[in-house]
Amino acid sequence: MGERALVEPVPFPPLPRWRRLVRSRGLRLLVAVAIAGWLLVEGIDALGGPAGIRARLGPGAAFVLVPAQVLVSVSPVPGELVAAVSIAIYGPWTGAALCWLGWLLAAFLEYALVQRAARDLVGPEDLERLPRWLSRLPAHHPAFLIVARWLPFGGHLVNATAGARGVPLGRFAWTSALALVPVSLLFAGATTGLLGLP
């Protein structure tokens, strides 16, 4: 019996970008979360806003509002809509804590979804084509991870950049938790003033 001939595996050419988009589980999850967020905002309106939620759910409304804020914050719909409901029901201090928790969990979810989608969609050839300004973005630096979150749409920028560029989860967690404290307190104070809450 002759020896078996060893056959070298033939490398497959990379899939076209549109096929990678269609096959990406991370991208499909991101789209599903965005749709769920939009539906939740519609559901809050259908329940009668803060007064309707308070009447129907009572003190346990936080167990619905925080997950709703997480999903809405990852979607294109502003998460501030659900955060304002939490403040209207629970007041400025507890409301600010619930807003902080919702935005922090949303940051983790968006970070994880973008990280997964980047693994599916971004190949070495794509990294070489990135604009220079994007490749120079200091995604791993704590100052970027904190301060950029305070800009308009900065939370999405930080979450997506950190997920796509592989910022360690621990660094992402502490910088997000720290950056969201003043955001939550400021939002709670502004919402309390606008709604005329005591």
C-alpha positions in Angstrom: 0.0 0.0 0.0 1.3 3.4 -1.0 1.5 6.3 1.3 -1.4 8.7 1.3 -0.6 11.9 -0.5 -1.0 14.9 1.9 -3.2 17.6 0.3 -2.6 21.1 1.4 -5.9 22.9 2.3 -6.9 25.4 -0.3 -7.6 28.8 1.3 -11.1 30.2 0.4 -11.3 33.7 -0.8 -12.9 36.1 1.7 -16.6 36.5 1.4 -18.0 39.6 -0.2 -19.0 42.3 2.3 -22.7 41.9 1.6 -22.5 38.2 2.4 -20.7 38.9 5.6 -23.4 41.5 6.5 -26.2 39.0 5.9 -24.4 36.2 7.8 -23.4 38.3 10.8 -25.2 37.2 14.0 -23.9 40.3 15.8 -25.5 42.6 13.2 -28.8 40.7 13.3 -28.9 40.9 17.1 -28.2 44.7 16.9 -31.1 45.1 14.4 -33.4 43.0 16.6 -32.5 45.0 19.7 -33.1 48.3 17.8 -36.6 47.1 16.8 -37.4 45.9 20.3 -36.4 49.3 21.6 -38.7 51.1 19.2 -41.6 48.8 20.2 -41.0 49.4 23.9 -41.3 53.1 23.4 -44.6 52.5 21.6 -45.7 50.3 24.5 -44.9 53.0 27.1 -47.1 55.4 25.2 -49.8 52.7 25.0 -49.7 52.2 28.8 -50.3 55.9 29.4 -46.8 57.2 30.0 -45.4 57.5 33.6 -48.8 57.8 35.2 -50.1 54.7 33.5 -47.0 52.7 34.3 -47.1 53.7 37.9 -50.8 52.7 38.2 -50.3 49.4 36.5 -46.9 48.3 37.9 -46.6 50.1 41.1 -43.2 50.0 42.9 -42.0 47.2 40.6 -42.0 49.5 37.6 -38.2 49.6 37.8 -38.0 46.0 36.9 -39.6 46.9 33.6 -38.2 50.4 33.0 -34.5 49.5 33.4 -34.5 46.7 30.8 -36.7 48.9 28.6 -34.1 51.7 28.9 -31.3 49.3 28.0 -33.0 48.2 24.8 -34.2 51.7 23.8 -30.7 53.1 24.4 -29.2 50.7 22.0 -31.8 51.5 19.4 -31.9 54.7 17.3 -34.7 55.9 19.6 -33.3 58.1 22.4 -33.0 56.2 25.7 -33.8 59.5 27.5 -37.5 58.9 26.8 -37.5 55.9 29.2 -35.1 57.5 31.6 -37.5 60.5 32.0 -40.3 58.1 32.9 -38.1 56.6 35.6 -37.4 60.0 37.0 -41.1 61.0 36.9 -42.0 57.9 38.8 -39.1 57.6 41.3 -37.9 61.2 41.7 -34.5 62.7 41.0 -32.2 60.6 43.2 -33.6 57.1 42.7 -34.5 58.0 39.1 -30.8 59.1 38.5 -29.6 55.8 39.9 -32.0 53.9 37.6 -30.9 56.0 34.6 -27.3 55.3 35.4 -27.9 51.5 35.7 -29.9 51.5 32.5 -27.3 53.4 30.5 -24.5 51.3 31.9 -26.1 48.0 31.0 -26.9 49.5 27.5 -23.3 50.4 27.1 -22.3 46.8 27.9 -24.9 45.4 25.4 -23.8 47.7 22.6 -20.1 47.1 23.2 -20.7 43.3 23.1 -22.9 43.5 20.0 -20.5 45.7 18.1 -17.6 43.5 19.2 -19.4 40.4 17.8 -20.4 42.2 14.6 -16.8 43.5 14.1 -15.5 39.9 14.3 -18.0 38.9 11.6 -17.6 41.9 9.3 -14.1 43.4 9.6 -11.2 41.6 8.0 -7.5 42.7 7.9 -8.1 44.3 4.5 -10.9 46.5 5.9 -8.6 47.7 8.7 -6.1 48.9 6.1 -8.8 51.0 4.4 -9.9 52.8 7.6 -9.6 56.6 7.4 -6.5 57.9 9.2 -8.5 60.0 11.7 -10.4 56.9 12.7 -7.4 54.7 13.1 -5.8 57.5 15.2 -8.7 57.6 17.6 -7.4 56.8 21.0 -10.0 54.1 21.7 -8.0 52.5 24.6 -7.3 55.7 26.4 -9.4 56.3 29.5 -9.8 60.1 28.7 -11.4 59.2 25.4 -13.6 56.5 27.0 -14.9 59.0 29.6 -14.9 62.5 27.9 -16.2 61.4 24.5 -19.3 59.9 26.2 -20.3 63.5 27.2 -20.6 64.6 23.6 -23.9 64.4 21.6 -24.2 60.7 20.5 -20.9 60.1 22.3 -22.2 57.1 24.1 -22.8 55.2 20.9 -19.4 56.4 19.5 -17.6 55.2 22.6 -19.5 51.9 22.8 -19.0 51.1 19.1 -15.4 52.2 19.0 -14.4 50.3 22.1 -16.2 47.1 20.9 -14.7 47.2 17.4 -11.2 48.1 18.5 -11.1 45.5 21.3 -10.8 47.7 24.4 -10.6 45.4 27.4 -13.9 44.9 29.2 -12.6 46.0 32.6 -11.3 49.3 31.3 -14.5 49.8 29.4 -16.6 49.0 32.5 -15.0 51.4 35.0 -14.7 54.3 32.5 -18.4 53.9 31.5 -19.5 53.7 35.1 -17.6 56.8 36.0 -18.6 58.8 32.9 -22.3 58.1 33.3 -22.5 59.4 36.9 -22.6 63.1 36.0 -24.7 62.4 32.9 -27.4 60.7 35.0 -27.3 63.4 37.7 -27.5 66.2 35.2 -30.3 64.5 33.3 -32.3 63.8 36.5 -31.9 67.5 37.6 -33.0 68.8 34.2 -35.9 66.5 33.9 -37.1 67.2 37.4 -37.0 71.0 36.6 -38.8 70.6 33.3 -41.5 68.3 34.7 -41.9 70.5 37.8 -41.3 67.6 40.2 -40.7 68.2 43.9 
